[in-house]
Amino acid sequence: MPIISSNYGAPPFFGNAHVQTIFPSIFRKVKGINYLRERIATLDDDILDIDWSRIASKSVGILFHGLEGSTDRHYIRGMAKALNDSGRDALAVNFRSCSGEPNRQVRSYHSGISEDVECVVQHVIRQNRYDEIVLIGFSLGGNVILKYLGERQKQIHPIIKKAVCYSVLCDLKAGAIRMEAPDCRIYMKRFLKMLHEKIKAKMEIFPGQLDDDGYEKIKTFREFDDRYTAPMNGFRDAEEYWAKCSCKPFIPNIAVPTLLVSAKNDPFFAPLCYPIDEAHGNPNFFLEMPKSGGHVGFISFGHNGTYWSERRMAEFLESELK
């Protein structure tokens, strides 16, 4: 599908990409969401904690957060509220180890863990409560969704009608290299600190299987993924992990209407992170690239606390695309 135009514009004084990225994380508070938590088992005897916000709808949106996020992040709570306001139930998923409790396996969540999307989808289907499922993902969670949809192609369960994703790097290697730039050090340092806490928690549960000796020398995703993400999840090294888990090669096979919104000024993105050729080649895939928005930002004011990304989600889901 040709690239579609965007009507998003940043509010006055919020045009800077880093401001758009950081401001919501610090200052945005979303009220009116009261989760009901459920714990489900994965096929490999691990756990996923999922949080429901139900309004007795026959349609449900399943939400997947980004790297080191959770269902309490502002963008997840905001989107859950927007789903409820648009007449849909919301189900927010905590990836493994992201609910405040370590998972039960040495392996962790990662950018390609599409089997956990299938686990949640099948759990929802078994409840026999819904006529429609939509998938919504942010950053890493969006990459997992796009990979999941592309893997299943036309064999995707017919109850899954649409998908909406935001700020997805699509090319993990290009994104990892971009994150080594000086202007991304503040983000890199924060991610590595949070990931270190996860490693230390796993060291207590699996003594002798992991260590953090010299962790302070790790400065990049390549170094972290080489040492931890890849071996913990069955990949040879960071290069193999990035190659097999980047969603970009899977996008041509997506068979349900899918919207990807990624800002042109996203500070995490390199040019290869935008799947422009893939969008031109797949009539089911819609790529929208606002001039601004930052990374999972898309700030807007004066709409009862609803951000533009949430209104755009409702608009896409309610469109007549088939």
N, C-alpha and C positions, 0 to 999 in steps of 0.2 A: 504494500500500500504506500502511496506517496507520503512524504512527511506532512503531517498536519500542522496548521498554524496554531499558535497559542495566544490566548487573551490575557495571560498573567502578566501583571506589572507589579513591581515591588512598591511598597508604600514610601512616601518621602523619607529621606534619611536612612533608608534600609536597603540601599542599592548595592552595598559591598557584599561580596560572596561570603566572607568569613562572618560578618555580622548576621547574614541570613542563616548561616549554618549554626552559629553558637547561640544566638538570642533565644530561640524557642527552647533549647535544652535547659537554659538557666531560668527563664522568666515565665514560660507558658505553664499554666495550671488548667487542667481540664476537670470540670466538676460534672456530676450527674451520672457517673459510671460506677456501678457496684458489682464487682465480679463475683461469680460463684465458681470456685475452683474444683476441677476434677483431675484426677491423676489416671493416666492410661499407660499401658505397657506396650513397648515396641517388640518387634519380632525377635530381637536379639537380647531380650530380657533386660531392657533399660526402661527408663521412665520419662514421660513427658507430662508436664503440668500445664493444663489448658484452662483458660478463664472465660466463662460464659457471661454474656450480657443479653438476656432474652427478653423479647416483647411478644412472644407467642406468634411469631411469623412463620410462614412456610418457606421463607428464603433466608439463607444464612451466609454471611461473609466471614471467611477464615483469614485471620491476619497473622503475618509473620514478620518479626522485627529484624533489625540489622545487627551488625557485629557488636557483641557485648551489650546488647539491649535487653529488653524484657517487655512483658505486657504492661508494665507501669510507665514506660516511656511516653512522653507527651503525644508523639505522633500516633502511637497505637491507641491510646485512650481517646484521642481526638477522632480518629477514624472509627473506633467502636461506637462512639456517640453519634457520629454522622450516619453510620449504618442504621442504628436504632431510629434516628430521626427520619430516615428515608423509608422506614417500614420493614427493616430487616433485623434478624438476630445477628449478634456478633460473637465470634469465637476467636479469642486471642491466644496464640500459641507461644509458650516459652520453649525455645530450643533447649536441648539437653544442657543441664548445669546453669541455666539462666533464670531459674525461678527462685534463687536464693538457697538452693540445696544442690550439692554435687550429684552428678548422675552416677550410675552404678557400674559403668564400663570405663576402661582406660580410654577408649575412643571418645571423641568429643563431637560437638556440632561443627559444621564447616559449610563452605559456600556451595557444596554439591550434594548435601544430604537430602536428596529428593525422596528417599525411602521414608523419611519421617513425615513428609507431606502426605504421602500415600497412607501412612498409618493413621493420621488424623482424618483424612477424607473417608477412609473405610469405617472409622469409628462413628463418624457423623451419619454415614449411609445406613449403618446397622440400626441406628435409632429410629429410622423410618418416620421421621418428623418433617422432612423437608422435600420440597419439589425442586429446589434450586440451590446450588452452591456457587458462590463467587470467591475467587482467591485474590488476596491483596497482600503485596509484599513491599518491603522497604530495604533498599541497599542489599546486603547479603541475603535477606529473606526474599527479596525480589529475584535475585539470581537463582535461588533454589526453586522458586515457582516457575520461572521461565524454562529452566532445565527440565523440571518435572513435566511441563506441558509438552515440550519438544520431544522428550523421550517417549511419551505415550502416543503422540501424533493423533491419528484419527481413532485410536483405541481408547482415548480418554473417556472416562465414565460420562454418559450423557447428562447426568445431573449437574455436571460442572458447565456452567453457561458462559462465563466471562472471567477475565482477570484484569487487574489493574496493578501496576508496579511503579515505584518511584525511586529515582536516584540509583539505578543499578549499573555497576561498572561494566558488566558484560564481558570484558576482557580482563581477567584477574591479573595477568602478568603486567599489562600496561598500567593498570591501576596501582599495583604494588610499586612499580618503578616511579610513578608519579608521586606516591606518598613519601618517597625519599627526598623530595625537594625541600629546600629550606623553609618555605612558607607552610609546609605541612607538618613541621616538627612538633608543633603543639598537639596536633591530633595523634601523631605517631606515638609520642611519649605517653599520652593518656591511654591509648589502646594497649600498649605494651604493659603498662602498669596494671590495668584491669586483667589482662590475660595472665600476668604473673600470679595474681591472686588465685586464679583458677588452677594453675599448675601446682601451686603450693597446697591447695586443698586436695588435689588428686594424689600428691605425694604422701599425704597422711593416710589415704585410703588404700593406695597401692604402693607400699614401701618397696624400694628397690627397683621399681619399674620406670620411675621418672626421677629426674633430679634437676635442680636449678643452679648448679655450680656455674659461675660465670654469667648468669643471666643478665647482669648489668651491662655486658658487652653487646647484647642484642640491640640493634638500633633500627632494623628494617623488618618488613614483612618477609622478605626472602630469608633472612636469618631465622626468624621465628618459625616460619613454615617448614624450612629445612630441618630444624631441630625438633619441632613438636607436631605441627599440624599433619605433615606428610606421614611420618612413621606411625603416629597414633591412629591414623585412619587408613592405612594400607597403601599409601603412595610411596614411590621410590624417593622423591624429593620434591621441593617446591615447584620445580618446572613441570613435573608430571601432574601434581595436584592442580596447578593452574590450568594446564592444558585440558585435563579431563573434566574439570568442574566449571570452567567458564561457560556461561549460558549462551554466548554468541553463536557457536556452531549449531545449537539446538533450535534457535529462533525460526529458521526456515521451515521447520516441521510443525510449528504450532498450528492447531486446527480449530481453536475457539477464539472468538474476538478478544483481543488482548491489547491493552493500552499501556505503553511505557512512557512516563514523563521524566525526563532528565534535563536539568537546567544547563544551558551553555556555559554558565560561569561556575559550575560545580567545582570546588577547589580540589576534590579528590580525583578528578577525571583527566585522562589523557585523550587525545583525539580518537584512538582506537576503541575507547570505551563506548562510543556512540554507534549503535548497529544500524547505520544508514543504509548500506547495501541490502542488509537483511530485511529492512522495512520495505524497500522498493520491491523486493522479491516475494513477499508474502502478503496476500490480501487480507489475512486475518490479524496482522500485526500492525498496530498504529503507534508511530513514534512521534512524540510531541516534545519539542525542545524550546522551552521559554528562554528568553534572553537572560533572565536572572531567576533566582530561587535558591541558590546555594545547594548544599547537600541535605536533603530531607528538610528543607526550609519552607519555601512558598508561603511566607508570612502574609497575612492580610488582617486588617482591622475593620470593625464596624459591621460584622456579620454574626452577632451574638456569640462571638468566640470561635466561630468556625473558620478554619483556614481554607485558602483557595484549593488546595489539594483535595480536601474533603468534599468540597462542592463539585470539583471536577470528577471525582469518583462517582458521585450520585448521578451526575449528568451522563457519564458514559454508560453506567449500568442501566439507566432508564432509556437510553437511545434505542432505536429500532434495529440496530445491527444484529445480524443473525450469523 
